[in-house]
Amino acid sequence: MTQFKASQGRKNAPLTPWKSKTKKPLPGVGSLNGRWGYFAIAPFFLIFLVFGVAPVVYSIYIAFFKWAPMEDPEFNGLNNFIFLLQDSDFWLAIRNTFSIWVLSTFPQLFIAISLAAILRNKRLKGKSFWRTILLVPNITSIIAITIVFQQLFGREYGLINLLLGLIPGVENIDFIEGVIPSHIQIATMITWRWVGYNILIFLASMLAIPDELYESASVDGASKWQQFRYVTLPSLKNTITFVLIVGTIGGLQVFAEPQQLNAEGGSSKQFLTLTLFLFNQAFLNNKYGYAAAIGIAITVIVLIISAVNFLITRKISGEGSR
């Protein structure tokens, strides 16, 4: 009986060659599951509070003041917001921002999906090389990009106008002074800079599509175009939505490209964007309170568009799960 109890005790013993002499947790790894874990994640929250939350709260605070350098702040109430809604430059900046967003986002989406489909081809040689150089525009200095595109879109000696001059009856286009031409130039710069990043996102999503779907479609007699239309595109639904949401948020924050062309947004503010408008009011006109109000307005616009995108995404996901 004693031997039976001993054998039962050995069966219920933990399956480990190490026998702990104490029930206290080890002073290293065990403590990570307790309060010491908060110290590990504390740096992130401290940085987020200092550089994320604090500037937002402070911007909301100064948006209610009339504030200029070397002057005492004067409480202004809602006057900054009232004046903003009456400011024609604000509405012009909204129009320009959305125009540039449309001209850059949808062509970029088409190019990214098309090139990702080509890179997915198993017979393509040098896949690693092509996938690597896609990120070169993304890491290139925006100043260098602006210099190159100014040469391409120059009015007198730009390559684009030289090619257009080969067409009879077509005159040189001023891609700086014109409204739509300037938007096309900025949208082209944005597309060239970010299309490689989006190509890799779509390529990763395409590589996750099971090959069995394409094999079944091929057995059923589907052509390459039909496979792309009925297999690839439906599988990219969530990825397309993600790219559109990120592109929308980024499109509302376009600053570097127009600022490098002209710090004031053009002679007639033909490519003045929302963030460039904010920058000019803060650092050129020294209206800190008004600039803070513009920042809050941009945030509200981003939240509204993000909410619309969320509703669209939820609807698409609901239809896909049926």
Secondary structure by P-SEA (a helix, b strand, c coil): caaaaaaaaaaaccccccccccccccccccccccccccccaaaaaaaaaaccaaaaaaaaaacccccccccccccccaaaaaaaaacaaaaaaaaaaaaaaaaccaaaaaaaaaaaaaaacccccaaaaaaaaccccccccaaaaaaaaaaaacccccaaaaaaaaccccccccccccaaaaaaaaaaaaaaacaaaaaaaaaaaaaaccaaaaaaaaaacccaaaaaaccccccaaaaaaaaaaaaaaaaaaccaaaaaaccccccccccccaaaaaaaaccccccaaaaaaaaaaaaaaaaaaaaaaaaaaaaaaaaaac
